[in-house]
Amino acid sequence: MLSKLQQLGINADSRYASDDELQFMDTYITSFDSRIDAYQRIKAIEKEIVETVLAKIQISHPNLLSPKGEDMRKKWKQDTLRVLRHSAMTVLLDDPELLRQQFLYWFQTIMHAFGAQEACNVTYLVMQDVVKELLPKDIADFLCPILEINRNFLGSQTKKL
């Protein structure tokens, strides 16, 4: 939303915006109550989401979070909560571009530096399934596309700059 407003300001410099250019605002306003509800519901069960994802990963990929024998679960939980919180804010603001610009490009660099792409890929793929299990469909429909963006950015083997 904020990125779209900024772009509208640039595009409509010294003229009035057209009805078509303002349509995204109507769409956002219509979905605003649902987005607040989704944000609050994600916030309320964030720890359950992360713990469930961790449990599923430990079953399906038992060595994923212990590269070279080092237990990375605590760090994984911190990072995963951070990404989930940014994702919830993205649901609220309806602004994936802001997520990319202000968080994912930076965090992608860190994940690449630590070679954590496979863990990220698996995490955000599994998280989509967990979200569909734990949250109502309308909320999962808001959140899952954001989780897929996270997976594509953080789980890829090549940087998307």
N, C-alpha and C positions, 0 to 999 in steps of 0.2 A: 504494500500500500504506500509506504513512504517513498520507495523508489519510483513508483508510478506517479505519485504527486510531484516529485522532483522533476521527472521527465516531462510531465505535463507543463510545469512551469517553464521549462526550457523551450519546449515545442510551441507553446502559446505566448511566447514573449511578445508583449505589446499588442496583443489581440485577445478577443474573448475565445474561450475554448468552445468547441462544438459539442452538441449533444452526444455524438459518438465518442468523443474524447473523454467525456464525463461519465460514460456508462460504467466504467470500473468502480466508480464511487457508489453508484446505486447498488451494484452487486455486493460490494463490501458492506454497505449499510444494512442490506437485507440479511446478510449472514453474520452480522456482528454479535447478536445474542448467542447464536450457536457457537461462534468462535470463543466467546468468553466462557461458556459452559465447557467446551472442549479443553481450553487452557486449564481451568480449575480441576477438571476430572483427571487430566494428565498429571498435574501437580500433586493431587491427592494420592495417586498410586504409583508415582515414579519409582519408589524403592521396590515395590512389588514387580513392576515391569523389569527393572534391572536384575533383580534376584532370579526371576523366572528365566530371563534370557541366559544368565550365567549358568543356571542349572541345566538348561537344554544344551548349551555349548559344551559343558563338561561331560555330558553323555555322548553327544554326537562328534565332538572334536576334543577328546580328553587332554591332548598335549598342546592345544592352541595357545593357552594362556600361561604356558611354562616353557618358553623358548630357552634352549640351552640349560634346562633344569631350574631356571629361576621362576619363582611363583609371582606372576604379574597380576593376580586377581584384584588386589587392592587398588593398584594403579588403574587397571581396566575399569573398575567400578567408578572411580573418580572421573575418568575421562568420559565414560558412557553417560553418567549423570549430567556432566557438563553439556554434552552433545544433545541429550534429551531435553534439557532445559532450553537450550537455544532453539531446538525444534518446536517446543511448545510455544515459545515466543513468536516463532515464524507462523505457526497456526493462527495465533491471535492477531498478528499484524498483516497476515496474508502477503508476505514479502520475501519469497525465496531469494531474490536477488540481494537483499540486505544480508541474509544469512551467508550467502556466498562471499560477498565483499568484506563483511566485517568479522567473519569467523572461519568459514571453511577453507579459504585460501591459506590463512595463517596456520590453522590446525592441520591441514593436509601436509604442510612442510614438516611439522613435528612428527606426524605419523610416518611419513616417508623416512625421516632421519632415523627412526627407531625400527624401521622395517615392519611396521604393524599393519600393512595393507590387508593381509589375509585375515587377521583378527577383525579388522573393521568391516571387511566384506561379509564375513560370517555373522558378526554381531548385528549389523543393520538389516541383514536378510532375515535372521531369526527374530529380531525385534518386530518386524512387520507381522509375522505370524502371531507373536505374543500379544501385540496390540489388538489384533483382530479377535483374539480369545478373551482379553480382559476388558476391552472397551466396547461400547455400543458401535454399531456399524457407521453411523454418521460421524462419530469422532475419529474412528479408525480411517475413514475416508479423507478426513482433513490431514491426519498425521502421517499415514503411510507414504504418500508421495514425497513428503519432506524426508522421511527416513530413506527413501530410495535415492534422493539427491545426496544425502550423507554417504550412503553406500558407494555411489558412483564417484564421489570426490575422494573420500577417505580410503576406500577399498581398492582403488585403481592402482595399477603398477606404474602408470606414467602420470606426471603432473599435468593438471588442466589449467594452464595459465593463459 
